[in-house]
Amino acid sequence: MSTLDQRQEVLAQKERVAATFRELLASTEDLLKATASYTGSEIEEVRAKLKVQVEQARVHAHDVEGVAAQKYREATQATEAYVQQNVSIGIAALIGVLFGSLATSGGGSRDRE
């Protein structure tokens, strides 16, 4: 998954959570209005709706947390792979320098003899 795709997925998750919270707030306002003037059955209906939306908000928040944790793990793995690749390149360069130094110093001592 590319960085752009990851960003888009996180933004989509974020928007779903925001929408769920907006619904939660609207339901809370409905509950407040209902408690002021409606009968008990209507209050229970709004409370039931609110309970469902609170649970949906929890699920979406958990999903976002899971996505964030997964993205963190992927970034960590990519970083580790990059470091390992660069360490290999660094070691190969060091070996090349050592061989080059040995070849140069060995050639110089032969010329002196």
N, C-alpha and C positions, 0 to 999 in steps of 0.2 A: 504494500500500500504506500503510495507516494505521500510526501509531506502535505501536498495540497489536499489529497483525499482525506488524510487524517484530520487536517484543519476543518474541512467541510463536515466531517462526521462529528467532530466535537461541537461545532457551531450548531448542527442540527439537533444534537442531544441537548445543548444549552437552550435552544428555542423551545423544545418539547417541555423541558422543566419550567421555563418561564411561562409557557401557556398553561401548564397545569397549575402553577401558583396563581395565575390570573383567575382561573376558574375557581380556585380555592377561595380567593378573596371575594369574588362575586357571590359564592355560596355563603360565605360568612356574613356578608351584607344581607343576603336574603334571610338568613337565620335571625339576625338582629331585627330586621323588619317584622319577621313573623312573630317573634316573641312579644312585640309591642301590641299587636292587635288581632292575631289569628287564634283559632282554636287549637287545642292540644294535638289533634291528629295532623294538622298542617305543620305544626312545629316538628313533630316526629318525622314527617316526610322530608323536610328541609334538613334536619339533623342527619337522617340516613344518607341523603345526597352528599352532605358535607363529609360524613365518615368515609364514603367511597372515594371522594376526591382527595382527602388527606392520605388515604392508602395509596392512591395513584401517584401522588406527589412523592411519597416515600419511595415507591418503586422507581420512579424516574430519577430521583436523586441518587438512589443506589446504582442505577444503570450508568449515570454520568460518572459516578465515582469509579465504577468498574472500568469504563472506557478510559478514564484518565490514568488509572493504574496500569492498564494494558499499554497505553501509549508511552508511559514512563518506562515500562519494561522493554518495549521495542527500542526506545531511544537509548537505553542503557546497553542493550545488546549491540546496537549499531555502533555505539561509541567504543565498546570493547573490541568489536571486529576491526574497526578502523585503527585502534591503537595496536592491535596485534599485527595487522598488515604493515603498519609503519615501523614497528619494531623489527619485523623481518627485513624490510627494506633497509633500515638502519644497520642491522647486523651484516647484511650483504655488502653494503657500502664500506663498512669497517673492514671486513675481510678483504675486499678489493684494495683498500688503502694499504693494509698490512702486506698483501702480496706485492703490491706495487713498490712499497718501501723495501721489502726484502730483495726484490729483483734489482732495484736501483742500487742498494748498498752492496749486494753481491757482485754486480757488474763493475762497480767502482773499485772494489778490492782486487779484482782480477786485473784491472788496468794498471794498478800500482805495482803489481809483481813483475 
